[in-house]
Amino acid sequence: MEMIANYHCVTGEGPIWHSDEKKLYWLDIPAGSIFRYDPFTNAHEKVYTGPQIGGITIQADGNLLLFMEKGAVAIWDGKELHYVIESLEGEENSRFNDVIAAPNGSVFCGTMSTDKTAGTLYRMDVDGSIRPIVTGIGISNGLGFTTDCSWMYYTDSTARTIYRYRINPKNSEISDRSVFVTTPPDDGIPDGMTVDSENHVWSARWDGWALYRYSPEGQQVEKIDFNTKKVSCPTFAEDPLARDGKKDSFTHMYVTTAGGDNQKENGDQAGALFRLNPKISGKPEFRSQIFL
């Protein structure tokens, strides 16, 4: 395991590989910051600061789609924000927390709960419309798809549960919910996640000092310990040394962490971005296709 960058993120989150640029993006949610890392040069930088950002997707044209506070959604072209939604009714005091582009270009995007309202998993369709899909959520969190796109995983951190839904990849309709994994009450909270090429789920454990790998049957098969408490989200990315077009080039994993505002409690490297080689390949995330 290698520490790549440490901006002491309060809530480092949302790592995603940009295949066009061959660079990794990630967030510090409350700071509204986006960071970028180039594995070919080892250079990293903060490229954007604005309202709180709970998650990002890569658009089909390479721009970033930002899911922010108050239910706002905007396209960032590298210079300016172009709002798709300026605010979302019922989310004025909340924010998006984790998002993922679906096979058909739509986006599943979840929100945090507040004292007055529960969290919600929304789906934004390619025409920019948005509607609630799952309600009554505590903290809407990690999402992922099986390789054949027939199942979607979805995490409710408050319930300490990862659910599994059947999904129609053509229209992103979900059904047949079942419990995939429920974590012990005294062992941290399931946070962000990703799915590898063998359909195993990698789930970060907030307050759990670790990253877990689960088989398609929901059995724990691996645990990777971190020296920082709040492990928040993993993603697969290309190996910069792999030949262009190599099928299994998604062999590197990047993992965000949080708690950089309290290193005494969360560890000296809290809030850092890490890289590891899990000895299994992942796959690229889908692109969103939300256009103005």
C-alpha positions as CSV (number, residue, x, y, z in Angstrom):
1,M,0.0,0.0,0.0
2,E,1.3,3.4,-1.0
3,M,0.1,6.9,0.1
4,I,-0.3,9.0,-3.0
5,A,-1.4,12.3,-1.7
6,N,-2.5,13.8,1.6
7,Y,-4.6,16.9,1.6
8,H,-5.9,16.0,5.1
9,C,-9.4,15.7,3.7
10,V,-12.2,15.9,6.2
11,T,-14.3,13.6,4.0
12,G,-12.1,12.3,1.2
13,E,-14.5,10.5,-1.2
14,G,-15.7,9.7,-4.7
15,P,-12.5,8.5,-6.4
16,I,-13.1,7.9,-10.1
17,W,-10.7,7.1,-13.0
18,H,-10.9,9.3,-16.1
19,S,-9.9,7.0,-18.9
20,D,-9.6,9.8,-21.5
21,E,-7.2,11.8,-19.4
22,K,-5.6,8.8,-17.7
23,K,-6.0,10.6,-14.4
24,L,-7.8,10.0,-11.1
25,Y,-10.2,12.4,-9.6
26,W,-11.4,12.5,-5.9
27,L,-13.2,14.8,-3.5
28,D,-13.2,16.4,-0.1
29,I,-17.0,16.7,0.3
30,P,-17.4,19.5,2.9
31,A,-14.7,21.6,1.4
32,G,-16.3,21.3,-2.1
33,S,-12.9,20.4,-3.5
34,I,-11.9,18.2,-6.4
35,F,-8.4,16.8,-6.7
36,R,-6.7,15.2,-9.6
37,Y,-3.7,12.7,-9.8
38,D,-1.6,11.8,-12.7
39,P,0.0,8.4,-12.1
40,F,2.4,8.9,-15.1
41,T,4.1,11.9,-13.4
42,N,3.0,11.4,-9.8
43,A,1.7,15.0,-9.9
44,H,-1.5,15.8,-8.0
45,E,-3.4,19.1,-7.5
46,K,-6.6,20.7,-6.4
47,V,-8.5,21.6,-9.5
48,Y,-11.8,23.0,-8.2
49,T,-13.4,24.5,-5.1
50,G,-17.1,25.4,-4.7
51,P,-20.2,24.2,-3.0
52,Q,-20.2,20.9,-1.2
53,I,-19.9,18.0,-3.6
54,G,-21.1,14.5,-2.6
55,G,-20.2,12.6,-5.8
56,I,-19.1,12.9,-9.4
57,T,-19.4,11.0,-12.6
58,I,-17.5,11.2,-15.9
59,Q,-19.7,12.3,-18.8
60,A,-19.7,10.7,-22.2
61,D,-17.9,13.8,-23.5
62,G,-15.3,13.7,-20.7
63,N,-16.7,16.6,-18.6
64,L,-17.5,16.0,-14.9
65,L,-21.0,15.8,-13.6
66,L,-21.1,17.2,-10.0
67,F,-23.8,16.2,-7.4
68,M,-23.8,18.9,-4.7
69,E,-25.5,20.4,-1.7
70,K,-29.2,21.3,-1.8
71,G,-29.8,18.7,-4.5
72,A,-27.9,20.7,-7.1
73,V,-26.4,19.0,-10.1
74,A,-24.0,20.7,-12.5
75,I,-21.7,20.0,-15.4
76,W,-18.1,21.2,-14.9
77,D,-16.2,21.6,-18.1
78,G,-12.9,22.3,-16.4
79,K,-13.6,26.1,-16.2
80,E,-17.3,26.8,-15.4
81,L,-20.3,25.2,-13.8
82,H,-23.4,24.6,-16.0
83,Y,-26.4,23.7,-13.8
84,V,-28.7,20.9,-14.7
85,I,-30.6,21.4,-11.4
86,E,-30.0,24.4,-9.1
87,S,-31.9,22.8,-6.2
88,L,-34.1,19.9,-5.4
89,E,-37.3,20.2,-3.4
90,G,-36.9,18.5,0.0
91,E,-33.1,18.5,-0.1
92,E,-32.6,22.2,0.7
93,N,-30.8,21.3,3.9
94,S,-29.1,18.2,2.7
95,R,-26.6,17.1,0.0
96,F,-25.8,14.3,-2.3
97,N,-23.5,11.7,-0.8
98,D,-22.6,9.0,-3.3
99,V,-23.4,8.5,-7.0
100,I,-22.8,6.2,-9.9
101,A,-23.5,6.2,-13.6
102,A,-25.7,3.3,-14.8
103,P,-25.2,1.3,-18.0
104,N,-27.8,3.4,-19.9
105,G,-26.2,6.7,-19.0
106,S,-28.6,7.6,-16.2
107,V,-27.2,8.3,-12.7
108,F,-28.2,6.8,-9.3
109,C,-27.6,9.6,-6.7
110,G,-28.3,9.4,-3.0
111,T,-28.7,12.0,-0.3
112,M,-28.0,12.3,3.4
113,S,-30.7,12.3,6.0
114,T,-31.4,15.3,8.2
115,D,-33.1,15.8,11.5
116,K,-36.4,16.4,9.6
117,T,-36.1,14.2,6.5
118,A,-34.7,10.7,5.6
119,G,-32.2,10.1,2.9
120,T,-33.3,9.2,-0.6
121,L,-31.8,7.3,-3.6
122,Y,-32.8,9.2,-6.7
123,R,-32.3,8.4,-10.4
124,M,-31.4,11.1,-12.8
125,D,-32.4,10.1,-16.4
126,V,-30.6,11.2,-19.5
127,D,-33.1,14.0,-20.1
128,G,-32.1,15.6,-16.8
129,S,-35.3,14.6,-15.0
130,I,-34.9,13.2,-11.5
131,R,-37.1,11.1,-9.3
132,P,-36.9,9.2,-6.0
133,I,-36.2,5.4,-6.3
134,V,-35.7,4.3,-2.7
135,T,-36.9,6.3,0.3
136,G,-36.4,6.1,4.0
137,I,-32.6,5.8,3.9
138,G,-30.3,6.8,6.7
139,I,-27.1,7.6,4.8
140,S,-27.2,6.8,1.1
141,N,-23.8,5.4,0.1
142,G,-21.8,3.0,-2.0
143,L,-23.2,1.6,-5.3
144,G,-21.9,-0.9,-7.9
145,F,-22.9,-3.2,-10.6
146,T,-22.2,-6.8,-11.4
147,T,-20.2,-7.5,-14.6
148,D,-23.3,-8.6,-16.6
149,C,-25.2,-5.5,-15.3
150,S,-28.0,-7.7,-14.0
151,W,-27.6,-6.7,-10.3
152,M,-26.9,-3.4,-8.5
153,Y,-25.5,-3.1,-5.0
154,Y,-26.5,-0.2,-2.8
155,T,-25.3,0.7,0.7
156,D,-27.3,2.3,3.6
157,S,-24.6,3.2,6.1
158,T,-27.0,3.9,8.9
159,A,-28.6,0.4,8.5
160,R,-25.0,-1.0,8.2
161,T,-26.3,-2.9,5.2
162,I,-25.4,-3.5,1.6
163,Y,-28.5,-4.4,-0.4
164,R,-28.7,-6.1,-3.8
165,Y,-31.3,-5.2,-6.5
166,R,-32.1,-6.7,-9.8
167,I,-31.6,-4.0,-12.5
168,N,-32.8,-3.6,-16.1
169,P,-29.7,-2.2,-17.8
170,K,-31.7,-0.7,-20.6
171,N,-33.9,1.6,-18.4
172,S,-32.3,1.4,-14.9
173,E,-35.4,0.1,-13.3
174,I,-34.6,-1.8,-10.1
175,S,-36.6,-4.6,-8.2
176,D,-36.3,-7.6,-6.0
177,R,-34.3,-6.1,-3.1
178,S,-32.4,-8.5,-0.8
179,V,-29.8,-8.1,1.9
180,F,-26.3,-8.8,0.6
181,V,-24.2,-8.0,3.7
182,T,-25.0,-6.5,7.2
183,T,-21.9,-5.6,9.2
184,P,-21.4,-6.0,13.0
185,P,-22.5,-3.1,15.1
186,D,-19.1,-2.6,16.7
187,D,-16.9,-2.9,13.6
188,G,-17.4,0.3,11.7
189,I,-19.8,1.4,9.0
190,P,-20.0,0.2,5.4
191,D,-19.2,3.2,3.2
192,G,-18.2,3.5,-0.5
193,M,-17.7,0.4,-2.6
194,T,-16.8,-1.0,-6.0
195,V,-17.2,-4.4,-7.8
196,D,-14.2,-6.2,-9.4
197,S,-14.1,-8.4,-12.5
198,E,-14.9,-11.5,-10.5
199,N,-18.1,-9.9,-9.2
200,H,-16.7,-9.5,-5.7
201,V,-17.7,-6.4,-3.7
202,W,-15.0,-4.2,-2.1
203,S,-16.6,-2.2,0.7
204,A,-14.7,0.5,2.7
205,R,-15.4,0.6,6.4
206,W,-15.8,4.0,8.0
207,D,-14.5,3.9,11.6
208,G,-13.3,0.4,10.8
209,W,-9.7,0.9,9.8
210,A,-10.1,-1.5,6.8
211,L,-11.3,-2.4,3.3
212,Y,-13.3,-5.6,2.9
213,R,-13.8,-7.9,0.0
214,Y,-17.0,-10.1,-0.3
215,S,-17.8,-13.0,-2.6
216,P,-20.9,-12.9,-4.8
217,E,-22.6,-14.9,-2.0
218,G,-21.8,-12.2,0.6
219,Q,-19.0,-14.0,2.4
220,Q,-16.0,-12.1,3.6
221,V,-13.0,-13.3,1.7
222,E,-10.4,-10.6,2.3
223,K,-9.7,-7.7,4.7
224,I,-7.0,-5.0,4.0
225,D,-6.1,-3.1,7.1
226,F,-5.3,0.6,7.0
227,N,-3.6,2.8,9.6
228,T,-6.3,5.4,9.3
229,K,-9.7,5.0,10.9
230,K,-12.2,6.3,8.3
231,V,-11.7,4.3,5.1
232,S,-14.3,5.8,2.7
233,C,-14.2,4.5,-0.9
234,P,-12.3,2.3,-3.3
235,T,-12.1,2.4,-7.1
236,F,-10.2,0.6,-9.7
237,A,-7.9,2.4,-12.2
238,E,-5.6,1.6,-15.1
239,D,-2.0,0.6,-14.4
240,P,0.1,3.4,-16.1
241,L,2.7,0.7,-17.1
242,A,0.1,-1.5,-18.9
243,R,0.0,-1.5,-22.6
244,D,-2.7,0.6,-24.2
245,G,-5.8,-1.4,-24.7
246,K,-4.8,-4.3,-22.5
247,K,-8.0,-5.9,-21.3
248,D,-7.0,-6.4,-17.7
249,S,-5.2,-3.1,-17.2
250,F,-7.6,-2.0,-14.3
251,T,-5.3,-3.6,-11.8
252,H,-4.6,-0.7,-9.5
253,M,-7.0,0.3,-6.7
254,Y,-7.2,3.8,-5.2
255,V,-8.8,4.3,-1.8
256,T,-9.9,7.5,-0.2
257,T,-10.0,8.2,3.6
258,A,-11.4,10.8,5.8
259,G,-10.9,12.4,9.2
260,G,-8.0,14.7,8.3
261,D,-9.3,17.3,10.7
262,N,-8.5,15.1,13.7
263,Q,-5.4,13.1,13.0
264,K,-5.0,12.3,16.7
265,E,-8.1,10.2,16.7
266,N,-8.1,9.0,13.1
267,G,-4.4,8.4,12.4
268,D,-1.5,10.4,11.0
269,Q,-2.5,9.7,7.4
270,A,-6.2,10.4,7.9
271,G,-7.7,12.1,4.8
272,A,-5.1,10.7,2.4
273,L,-5.4,8.9,-0.9
274,F,-3.9,5.5,-1.1
275,R,-3.0,3.1,-3.9
276,L,-2.7,-0.7,-3.7
277,N,-2.5,-3.7,-6.0
278,P,-5.2,-6.1,-5.0
279,K,-4.0,-8.8,-7.5
280,I,-7.4,-8.7,-9.2
281,S,-8.6,-6.5,-12.0
282,G,-11.5,-4.2,-11.9
283,K,-13.5,-2.5,-14.7
284,P,-14.1,1.0,-15.8
285,E,-17.2,2.9,-14.5
286,F,-20.0,3.7,-16.9
287,R,-20.3,7.2,-18.3
288,S,-23.2,9.5,-17.5
289,Q,-25.0,11.0,-20.4
290,I,-26.8,14.0,-18.9
291,F,-26.7,16.9,-21.2
292,L,-28.2,20.4,-21.2
